[in-house]
Amino acid sequence: MNLSLKLLWRDWRGGELNVLIAALLVAVTTVTSIGLFTDRIRNSILDEAGTLLAADAQIRGGSREAIDDAVRASAAAAGLQTADMITFQAMAFGADGNLQLSSVKAVSDAYPLKGELVLADEPFGIGRVVTAAPAPGEAWLTSRLFPALGIKIGDTIGLGNADFVVTAALISEPDSAGSFFGVGPRVLINAADVDKTGAVQPGSRVRYRLLLGGDVASFQPVFEREYSDDYRWVDPSEANDGITSALERAESFLMLAGSLGVMLAGVALALASRRYADRQLGHVALLKTLGLTPRRIAWLYAGNLMLLGLIVVFAGLALGWLLHWGFLELAGDLLPRELEPAGIRPLLIGWLTGVICLLAFAFPPVWVLRQTPPARVLRSELEGGTLGRRLTLALGATAVIFLVWLYSGDLWLTAALLGGGLVTILGVSVLAALLIVLVRRYGSRLGTTWRLGLANLQRHSRQNAFQIMVFAIALMLLFVLTLLRSSLIGEWQSQLPEGAPNHFAFNLFEDERPGFEAILDNASVDREPFYPMIRGRLSEVDGEAMDDRLERLQPDGDDFRRELNLTWSNTLADDNEIVAGRWWQDDDAESTRVSVEQDFAEELAINIGDTLTFDIGGQTVSAEVASIRTVQWDSMAPNFYLIFNHPILDGAGAAYLTSFYLSPEQKPLLAGLMREYPTVTLIEVDAIIEQIQSIVGQVTVAVEFILALVLVAGFIVLLASVQATLDVRLVESAILRTLGAKAALVRGGLWIEFAALGALAGLLGAFGAEAALAYFQVEMLNLDWTPHWLLWLSGPVVGAVVIGAIGVVSTRKVIRVPPMVVLKSV
């Protein structure tokens, strides 16, 4: 025990363990801090998205089925908060006989469980936050209902058989980001008043929701087991298509970033461990000459390594927690709000990463030290005591694959990262051989400094090939993460650009459209085109009745039985893209054709050339499927599942729909529009946009922070790779300087050597990154993939500059240490 501690203390004081400790500390710290921050961001995003439901989750009944009390009792027994929500259509009666079809939402006193209600003392006024439902007998109305009904705050309105006192204008509700097309302006009342309105009768179309707050994850298995046959579970990720897309992409990116951190950490530790083991060969040989058995030596070094490793692992866990907390404090002003706490999983992953790295990277090189021959004390060239590079690579690759799979839980992600690494490794062998040929052929024609740098490349060809592989993998991972970050943020910004439509207007008839359009244009309002819209039901697909087709393909597809919004247009919208078939041509005008949204087509197995039959107001219309297109639903522009090539039934009964952007200063225009066109339905979606932008803001901060962490991990990998060759370079430099070479010549040779290595690594990294990006962007993040030509040009330049600088700075000891000191140590 004394000998073990003495050896550990000696290596500590002599700096032999510095690189290994730093690599392991960085490995655990990086993975832990990324994990903690990722977990907090993910929890916060889900919590923020929960406001779109006004709860942590919802249980939804059928269109006419109330939630059974047994479900409510089970949720309460599980310690959850509950609130009821009922929505239905009813006619609202105002002053002077004014009336308006409205969407009534009746809620219990506990509503909302998440988020805030915003009220004002006058229509379109400055809002104030409340956290409770209206009292019985009271009603809160959206601002556009006041001019439509000819009322003001304090007046009475009628809903069915009951009268309500209007006590506030409803500015926003937390769950307002749901579906809003075809829904009248909102009236919010207390659930206790539903019966007295008389509006809910047998056969009425009513939607029942039970809102849940608290630890809903523990209750979900109970629900799935006992109630899933009758009711549907909805969590925050399903609340809105735009939010769902942002959440999925954010989680995919954070998972990928953490996986890259794991890979970089493993590479850094592998390099540091091998250098430490190589530097112990002479000490082990000496211990053998003093009588220590191979078994005793193996356990001596392995025990020291495990003891030191466990100390460093726990230190890394603590440092990772402090690092993520410190960033939260520094970036507090950038974060939209205080983040939710993280779970214990990131700490467990960090601890397990450290243990696996010790066993896979640090332990094997130290364990084989027992095979060092005693004669190595006198003859350092003797083989033995070192782990073969192929075995080292196999162990490291296995450990990295397992760690990435453990961290991400995604086999496809693991395979994609492994594929990119293999592409890089294969490229290394080809380029290394090509480099040696070029050096031999042209090296003698260059100056002294160039000849020295290129000679170093040729002399250490095997070692340099390994270094190029390490550099290329590190650069590949950094290129992937940086470009994905740019793609993600660019995609989010393009979805919600400055001036994205924040108002919708529909139920606008043909004779009203010119005047409405003129008001918007005269006020310089940015708007989308006007789309005609009629309601119709899809009754047959290629001669097969919808009921039969749904029974075969979508037994739970009730949404496909409802009436759909149908439109026609000669112009394909910018946020639509044809993926099969073609858009209308001039010769298509003679027949009725239809374009179908891709997901809709896939759910019902609709193909190009199929005939769709619709029931529109009791009349039958058939159309041939001419194209299938994707739709960017979160663009805040009008979009449709089905678009025809010409007016249906000569456009009879069509109402028009458009969206437009109003700045805060233009808001008063709404009151004039509603007075002029009282039958037009106007919807404000500012709250939806603010919620999406809040979530995107959190994700963007997370992306920036995690990118910075992985860049630091990549820097440590490059540093560890250079440090692994420091001993050889010290000896070579000492010999050159003893023979009269000046420091500038040695430094110039190092610049050329490392810059050449970096340029080759950058080219390989760009190639591997392009291959990996093609998968990540299309399959994981649902983004369009385009070749990154700039990466191919900048990759070698970035590699040459970054690795050249890191190499020269980290090997400055080669020039500073006097040659006599180095030669004496040898």
NORHU-V688081 format. One line per field, one symbol per residue. phi: phi as a letter, one per 40 degrees, with the letter a starting at -180 (. if undefined). burial: # if it has 9 or more other C-alpha atoms within 8 Angstrom, else .. Layout:
# NORHU-V688081
phi->???
burial->???
This chain:
# NORHU-V688081
phi->.cccccccccccccgcccccccccccdcccccccccccccccccccccccccbgacabbbcccbbcccccccccccccgccbababbacacbbbcfgcaacbccbbbccccccbgbcbbbcadfcccbcbbacccdgbbbbcdccccccgbbdgcbbbbgcbbbccbacccabcbccccbcgbcccbbbccccccccgcbbdgccbbbbbcbbhcccccdcccccbbccbbbcbbdcccacccdccccccccccccccccccccccccccccccccccccdccccccccchccdcccccccccdccccccccccccccccccccccccccbdccccacccccccddccccccccccccccbccdccccdccccdccdbbcccchgbcccccdccccccccdcccccccgbcccdccccccccdccccccccccccccccccbcccccccccccccccccbdccccccdccdccccdcccdccccdccccccccccbccgcdbabbagbcdcccdcccccccccfccbcccbcabcabcbabfgcccdcccccbbdbcccccccbcbaaacbccccbacbagacdbdccccbcbabbcdcdcccbfcbdgcbbbbbbfgbbbbacccabbcbccccgbdaacbbccadcffgcgcbbbababbcdccddccccccccbccccbbcbdccccccccccccccccccccccccccccccccccccccbcccccccccccccchccccccccccdcccccdccccccccccccccccdccccccbfbcbbdbccccccdcccccccccccccccbccdcccddccccccc
burial->...##..#..##...##.###.########################################.##.#...##..##...################..###########################..#....###.################.#..######################......########.##..####.....########..#..##.##...##..#######.######.################################..###.#####...#.#..######.###..##.##########.##.......#..#....#.#...##.###.######################.##.......###....#..##..###.###.##....##.######.###.###.##...#.##...#.....##########..#..##.################.##.###.##...#...###########.##..#...##...####..###########...##..##...#......#.#.#####......###..#.#....##..#######.##.##.#.#.#######....###########.######.#########.....#########....#...#.###..#####..#.###.##############.##.###.##.#########.#..###.#####...#...##################################.##.#........#..##############.##..##...#..##...
